[in-house]
Amino acid sequence: MNPGVEGGVTVHVPSGEQMSIYDAAMKYQASGTPLVIVAGKEYGTGSSRDWAAKGTMLLGVRAVIAESFERIHRSNLIGMGVLPLEFKNGQTAQGLGLTGREKFDIAGLQRGDARSVAVIATPPAGTPIRFEVRVRIDTPKEREYFKNGGILHFVLRQLARTSHARPGTTTTKHDVKKTARMGKGASKGGASRKPKAKTRRSASKPVKRARSAARRPKLKTKARKGK
């Protein structure tokens, strides 16, 4: 969108004004415009994958269309309520003629139950570009997170149901963190860890201690008489 310009700079559509990505995102949020990222291969690769997903959500991004995703970042996007979509049949943004100035409509999502959806990209002038993409919500737990708007909303709703089921109970920060950790482990397909049982020594059965070398009985020796 900015030929010859490097860094975190973009062009606001439709004003055409050049500004920082953050300023443009805040301007889109003020006008109630959700955003879509169009990317290439291995989107999200890097050392700050979880923070990158949080930043994406805070900038107002609601979907990412990429050629492929970094495995953990794809899952983190869903945890933030962002929809990961993948090009089909080797398609790319360049091959479809996408410039980033289009208006994107995503049809047939069915709240995350669909396996593929149709994307209609309408440029400022010209014929709309229609193509199919794959929905990369891969597990039932990820689908549940997405339907709730992300893992935080899922956890809060779970806690609210629990408190309604048990009148008089209150929710603490410790409960929120504990439930979030349990949900994150389940999204990766790992089994929750069971607490180890604590064993106590019985007072009636004292522990036998090995005798030290100093307490061992001395061997009795007889002195020989001289001839």
SESEDO-702434 format. One record per residue (C-alpha): residue number from 1; residue in one letter; z, x, y. Coordinates in steps of 0.25 Angstrom, whole numbers, plus 5000, padded with zeros to 4 digits. Layout:
<site num="NUM" residu="a" zz="Z" xx="X" yy="Y"/>
...
END
This chain:
<site num="1" residu="m" zz="5000" xx="5000" yy="5000"/>
<site num="2" residu="n" zz="5002" xx="5012" yy="5009"/>
<site num="3" residu="p" zz="4991" xx="5022" yy="5006"/>
<site num="4" residu="g" zz="4995" xx="5036" yy="5010"/>
<site num="5" residu="v" zz="5009" xx="5033" yy="5013"/>
<site num="6" residu="e" zz="5020" xx="5038" yy="5004"/>
<site num="7" residu="g" zz="5035" xx="5033" yy="5003"/>
<site num="8" residu="g" zz="5042" xx="5020" yy="5003"/>
<site num="9" residu="v" zz="5032" xx="5013" yy="5012"/>
<site num="10" residu="t" zz="5024" xx="5000" yy="5010"/>
<site num="11" residu="v" zz="5016" xx="4990" yy="5017"/>
<site num="12" residu="h" zz="5022" xx="4976" yy="5020"/>
<site num="13" residu="v" zz="5013" xx="4965" yy="5016"/>
<site num="14" residu="p" zz="5007" xx="4957" yy="5023"/>
<site num="15" residu="s" zz="5011" xx="4964" yy="5036"/>
<site num="16" residu="g" zz="5005" xx="4977" yy="5032"/>
<site num="17" residu="e" zz="5016" xx="4984" yy="5039"/>
<site num="18" residu="q" zz="5020" xx="4998" yy="5033"/>
<site num="19" residu="m" zz="5035" xx="5000" yy="5030"/>
<site num="20" residu="s" zz="5045" xx="5005" yy="5020"/>
<site num="21" residu="i" zz="5046" xx="4998" yy="5007"/>
<site num="22" residu="y" zz="5060" xx="4993" yy="5010"/>
<site num="23" residu="d" zz="5057" xx="4987" yy="5023"/>
<site num="24" residu="a" zz="5045" xx="4980" yy="5017"/>
<site num="25" residu="a" zz="5054" xx="4975" yy="5005"/>
<site num="26" residu="m" zz="5064" xx="4969" yy="5015"/>
<site num="27" residu="k" zz="5052" xx="4963" yy="5023"/>
<site num="28" residu="y" zz="5047" xx="4956" yy="5010"/>
<site num="29" residu="q" zz="5061" xx="4951" yy="5007"/>
<site num="30" residu="a" zz="5063" xx="4945" yy="5021"/>
<site num="31" residu="s" zz="5050" xx="4937" yy="5019"/>
<site num="32" residu="g" zz="5054" xx="4933" yy="5004"/>
<site num="33" residu="t" zz="5043" xx="4941" yy="4998"/>
<site num="34" residu="p" zz="5046" xx="4947" yy="4984"/>
<site num="35" residu="l" zz="5039" xx="4960" yy="4980"/>
<site num="36" residu="v" zz="5031" xx="4965" yy="4968"/>
<site num="37" residu="i" zz="5030" xx="4980" yy="4965"/>
<site num="38" residu="v" zz="5016" xx="4984" yy="4958"/>
<site num="39" residu="a" zz="5018" xx="4998" yy="4951"/>
<site num="40" residu="g" zz="5012" xx="5007" yy="4941"/>
<site num="41" residu="k" zz="5017" xx="5014" yy="4928"/>
<site num="42" residu="e" zz="5032" xx="5016" yy="4925"/>
<site num="43" residu="y" zz="5037" xx="5009" yy="4937"/>
<site num="44" residu="g" zz="5052" xx="5012" yy="4939"/>
<site num="45" residu="t" zz="5052" xx="5026" yy="4933"/>
<site num="46" residu="g" zz="5063" xx="5034" yy="4939"/>
<site num="47" residu="s" zz="5078" xx="5038" yy="4939"/>
<site num="48" residu="s" zz="5083" xx="5026" yy="4948"/>
<site num="49" residu="r" zz="5077" xx="5014" yy="4940"/>
<site num="50" residu="d" zz="5088" xx="5004" yy="4941"/>
<site num="51" residu="w" zz="5090" xx="5007" yy="4956"/>
<site num="52" residu="a" zz="5075" xx="5006" yy="4958"/>
<site num="53" residu="a" zz="5075" xx="4992" yy="4951"/>
<site num="54" residu="k" zz="5086" xx="4988" yy="4961"/>
<site num="55" residu="g" zz="5078" xx="4993" yy="4973"/>
<site num="56" residu="t" zz="5066" xx="4985" yy="4968"/>
<site num="57" residu="m" zz="5074" xx="4972" yy="4968"/>
<site num="58" residu="l" zz="5080" xx="4975" yy="4981"/>
<site num="59" residu="l" zz="5067" xx="4977" yy="4988"/>
<site num="60" residu="g" zz="5063" xx="4963" yy="4983"/>
<site num="61" residu="v" zz="5054" xx="4966" yy="4972"/>
<site num="62" residu="r" zz="5053" xx="4955" yy="4961"/>
<site num="63" residu="a" zz="5042" xx="4961" yy="4952"/>
<site num="64" residu="v" zz="5036" xx="4975" yy="4948"/>
<site num="65" residu="i" zz="5022" xx="4975" yy="4942"/>
<site num="66" residu="a" zz="5020" xx="4989" yy="4936"/>
<site num="67" residu="e" zz="5011" xx="4996" yy="4925"/>
<site num="68" residu="s" zz="5024" xx="5000" yy="4917"/>
<site num="69" residu="f" zz="5039" xx="5001" yy="4920"/>
<site num="70" residu="e" zz="5050" xx="5011" yy="4917"/>
<site num="71" residu="r" zz="5058" xx="5004" yy="4906"/>
<site num="72" residu="i" zz="5072" xx="5004" yy="4913"/>
<site num="73" residu="h" zz="5067" xx="5001" yy="4927"/>
<site num="74" residu="r" zz="5059" xx="4989" yy="4921"/>
<site num="75" residu="s" zz="5072" xx="4983" yy="4916"/>
<site num="76" residu="n" zz="5080" xx="4986" yy="4929"/>
<site num="77" residu="l" zz="5069" xx="4978" yy="4937"/>
<site num="78" residu="i" zz="5072" xx="4966" yy="4928"/>
<site num="79" residu="g" zz="5087" xx="4969" yy="4930"/>
<site num="80" residu="m" zz="5084" xx="4968" yy="4945"/>
<site num="81" residu="g" zz="5076" xx="4955" yy="4944"/>
<site num="82" residu="v" zz="5063" xx="4962" yy="4946"/>
<site num="83" residu="l" zz="5051" xx="4958" yy="4937"/>
<site num="84" residu="p" zz="5043" xx="4969" yy="4930"/>
<site num="85" residu="l" zz="5029" xx="4966" yy="4927"/>
<site num="86" residu="e" zz="5019" xx="4976" yy="4920"/>
<site num="87" residu="f" zz="5004" xx="4976" yy="4922"/>
<site num="88" residu="k" zz="4996" xx="4972" yy="4909"/>
<site num="89" residu="n" zz="4984" xx="4979" yy="4902"/>
<site num="90" residu="g" zz="4985" xx="4992" yy="4910"/>
<site num="91" residu="q" zz="4983" xx="4985" yy="4924"/>
<site num="92" residu="t" zz="4988" xx="4992" yy="4936"/>
<site num="93" residu="a" zz="4990" xx="4988" yy="4951"/>
<site num="94" residu="q" zz="4978" xx="4997" yy="4955"/>
<site num="95" residu="g" zz="4969" xx="4991" yy="4944"/>
<site num="96" residu="l" zz="4972" xx="4977" yy="4949"/>
<site num="97" residu="g" zz="4970" xx="4981" yy="4963"/>
<site num="98" residu="l" zz="4984" xx="4978" yy="4968"/>
<site num="99" residu="t" zz="4988" xx="4984" yy="4981"/>
<site num="100" residu="g" zz="5002" xx="4979" yy="4983"/>
<site num="101" residu="r" zz="4998" xx="4970" yy="4995"/>
<site num="102" residu="e" zz="4996" xx="4958" yy="4986"/>
<site num="103" residu="k" zz="5005" xx="4946" yy="4984"/>
<site num="104" residu="f" zz="5009" xx="4945" yy="4970"/>
<site num="105" residu="d" zz="5012" xx="4932" yy="4962"/>
<site num="106" residu="i" zz="5018" xx="4933" yy="4948"/>
<site num="107" residu="a" zz="5015" xx="4920" yy="4939"/>
<site num="108" residu="g" zz="5021" xx="4916" yy="4926"/>
<site num="109" residu="l" zz="5034" xx="4924" yy="4925"/>
<site num="110" residu="q" zz="5042" xx="4912" yy="4920"/>
<site num="111" residu="r" zz="5055" xx="4919" yy="4925"/>
<site num="112" residu="g" zz="5053" xx="4931" yy="4916"/>
<site num="113" residu="d" zz="5049" xx="4925" yy="4903"/>
<site num="114" residu="a" zz="5034" xx="4928" yy="4904"/>
<site num="115" residu="r" zz="5028" xx="4940" yy="4897"/>
<site num="116" residu="s" zz="5017" xx="4942" yy="4907"/>
<site num="117" residu="v" zz="5014" xx="4936" yy="4921"/>
<site num="118" residu="a" zz="5002" xx="4934" yy="4930"/>
<site num="119" residu="v" zz="5002" xx="4942" yy="4944"/>
<site num="120" residu="i" zz="4993" xx="4937" yy="4955"/>
<site num="121" residu="a" zz="4992" xx="4948" yy="4966"/>
<site num="122" residu="t" zz="4986" xx="4942" yy="4979"/>
<site num="123" residu="p" zz="4980" xx="4952" yy="4989"/>
<site num="124" residu="p" zz="4980" xx="4949" yy="5004"/>
<site num="125" residu="a" zz="4965" xx="4947" yy="5003"/>
<site num="126" residu="g" zz="4957" xx="4945" yy="4990"/>
<site num="127" residu="t" zz="4958" xx="4939" yy="4976"/>
<site num="128" residu="p" zz="4972" xx="4938" yy="4969"/>
<site num="129" residu="i" zz="4974" xx="4948" yy="4958"/>
<site num="130" residu="r" zz="4979" xx="4942" yy="4945"/>
<site num="131" residu="f" zz="4985" xx="4950" yy="4933"/>
<site num="132" residu="e" zz="4995" xx="4949" yy="4922"/>
<site num="133" residu="v" zz="5007" xx="4957" yy="4920"/>
<site num="134" residu="r" zz="5018" xx="4959" yy="4909"/>
<site num="135" residu="v" zz="5032" xx="4955" yy="4912"/>
<site num="136" residu="r" zz="5041" xx="4966" yy="4908"/>
<site num="137" residu="i" zz="5054" xx="4959" yy="4905"/>
<site num="138" residu="d" zz="5056" xx="4964" yy="4891"/>
<site num="139" residu="t" zz="5069" xx="4959" yy="4886"/>
<site num="140" residu="p" zz="5076" xx="4945" yy="4886"/>
<site num="141" residu="k" zz="5088" xx="4951" yy="4894"/>
<site num="142" residu="e" zz="5078" xx="4956" yy="4905"/>
<site num="143" residu="r" zz="5072" xx="4943" yy="4906"/>
<site num="144" residu="e" zz="5086" xx="4937" yy="4907"/>
<site num="145" residu="y" zz="5089" xx="4947" yy="4919"/>
<site num="146" residu="f" zz="5076" xx="4943" yy="4926"/>
<site num="147" residu="k" zz="5078" xx="4928" yy="4925"/>
<site num="148" residu="n" zz="5091" xx="4930" yy="4932"/>
<site num="149" residu="g" zz="5086" xx="4939" yy="4943"/>
<site num="150" residu="g" zz="5091" xx="4952" yy="4937"/>
<site num="151" residu="i" zz="5103" xx="4958" yy="4930"/>
<site num="152" residu="l" zz="5113" xx="4955" yy="4941"/>
<site num="153" residu="h" zz="5110" xx="4941" yy="4942"/>
<site num="154" residu="f" zz="5110" xx="4940" yy="4927"/>
<site num="155" residu="v" zz="5124" xx="4946" yy="4926"/>
<site num="156" residu="l" zz="5130" xx="4937" yy="4938"/>
<site num="157" residu="r" zz="5125" xx="4925" yy="4931"/>
<site num="158" residu="q" zz="5131" xx="4929" yy="4918"/>
<site num="159" residu="l" zz="5144" xx="4931" yy="4924"/>
<site num="160" residu="a" zz="5143" xx="4918" yy="4932"/>
<site num="161" residu="r" zz="5141" xx="4911" yy="4918"/>
<site num="162" residu="t" zz="5153" xx="4918" yy="4912"/>
<site num="163" residu="s" zz="5162" xx="4915" yy="4924"/>
<site num="164" residu="h" zz="5158" xx="4900" yy="4923"/>
<site num="165" residu="a" zz="5161" xx="4900" yy="4908"/>
<site num="166" residu="r" zz="5175" xx="4905" yy="4910"/>
<site num="167" residu="p" zz="5181" xx="4899" yy="4923"/>
<site num="168" residu="g" zz="5191" xx="4907" yy="4931"/>
<site num="169" residu="t" zz="5184" xx="4920" yy="4927"/>
<site num="170" residu="t" zz="5179" xx="4930" yy="4938"/>
<site num="171" residu="t" zz="5168" xx="4940" yy="4938"/>
<site num="172" residu="t" zz="5171" xx="4954" yy="4942"/>
<site num="173" residu="k" zz="5162" xx="4966" yy="4946"/>
<site num="174" residu="h" zz="5166" xx="4972" yy="4933"/>
<site num="175" residu="d" zz="5160" xx="4960" yy="4925"/>
<site num="176" residu="v" zz="5147" xx="4961" yy="4933"/>
<site num="177" residu="k" zz="5145" xx="4976" yy="4930"/>
<site num="178" residu="k" zz="5149" xx="4974" yy="4915"/>
<site num="179" residu="t" zz="5140" xx="4962" yy="4913"/>
<site num="180" residu="a" zz="5128" xx="4970" yy="4920"/>
<site num="181" residu="r" zz="5130" xx="4982" yy="4911"/>
<site num="182" residu="m" zz="5130" xx="4973" yy="4899"/>
<site num="183" residu="g" zz="5117" xx="4966" yy="4904"/>
<site num="184" residu="k" zz="5110" xx="4979" yy="4907"/>
<site num="185" residu="g" zz="5113" xx="4984" yy="4893"/>
<site num="186" residu="a" zz="5107" xx="4972" yy="4887"/>
<site num="187" residu="s" zz="5095" xx="4973" yy="4895"/>
<site num="188" residu="k" zz="5092" xx="4987" yy="4888"/>
<site num="189" residu="g" zz="5094" xx="4981" yy="4875"/>
<site num="190" residu="g" zz="5107" xx="4989" yy="4872"/>
<site num="191" residu="a" zz="5119" xx="4983" yy="4865"/>
<site num="192" residu="s" zz="5131" xx="4982" yy="4873"/>
<site num="193" residu="r" zz="5142" xx="4992" yy="4870"/>
<site num="194" residu="k" zz="5154" xx="4987" yy="4862"/>
<site num="195" residu="p" zz="5168" xx="4992" yy="4867"/>
<site num="196" residu="k" zz="5174" xx="5001" yy="4858"/>
<site num="197" residu="a" zz="5187" xx="4996" yy="4851"/>
<site num="198" residu="k" zz="5199" xx="5004" yy="4855"/>
<site num="199" residu="t" zz="5208" xx="5009" yy="4843"/>
<site num="200" residu="r" zz="5223" xx="5010" yy="4845"/>
<site num="201" residu="r" zz="5232" xx="5019" yy="4836"/>
<site num="202" residu="s" zz="5243" xx="5012" yy="4829"/>
<site num="203" residu="a" zz="5257" xx="5016" yy="4832"/>
<site num="204" residu="s" zz="5261" xx="5014" yy="4818"/>
<site num="205" residu="k" zz="5252" xx="5024" yy="4812"/>
<site num="206" residu="p" zz="5255" xx="5037" yy="4819"/>
<site num="207" residu="v" zz="5243" xx="5047" yy="4820"/>
<site num="208" residu="k" zz="5245" xx="5059" yy="4810"/>
<site num="209" residu="r" zz="5243" xx="5072" yy="4817"/>
<site num="210" residu="a" zz="5239" xx="5085" yy="4810"/>
<site num="211" residu="r" zz="5249" xx="5095" yy="4809"/>
<site num="212" residu="s" zz="5247" xx="5107" yy="4818"/>
<site num="213" residu="a" zz="5245" xx="5121" yy="4812"/>
<site num="214" residu="a" zz="5259" xx="5125" yy="4818"/>
<site num="215" residu="r" zz="5266" xx="5114" yy="4810"/>
<site num="216" residu="r" zz="5260" xx="5118" yy="4797"/>
<site num="217" residu="p" zz="5271" xx="5123" yy="4786"/>
<site num="218" residu="k" zz="5271" xx="5138" yy="4785"/>
<site num="219" residu="l" zz="5268" xx="5144" yy="4771"/>
<site num="220" residu="k" zz="5280" xx="5149" yy="4764"/>
<site num="221" residu="t" zz="5278" xx="5164" yy="4760"/>
<site num="222" residu="k" zz="5287" xx="5172" yy="4752"/>
<site num="223" residu="a" zz="5290" xx="5187" yy="4756"/>
<site num="224" residu="r" zz="5287" xx="5197" yy="4746"/>
<site num="225" residu="k" zz="5298" xx="5207" yy="4742"/>
<site num="226" residu="g" zz="5294" xx="5221" yy="4743"/>
<site num="227" residu="k" zz="5294" xx="5230" yy="4731"/>
END
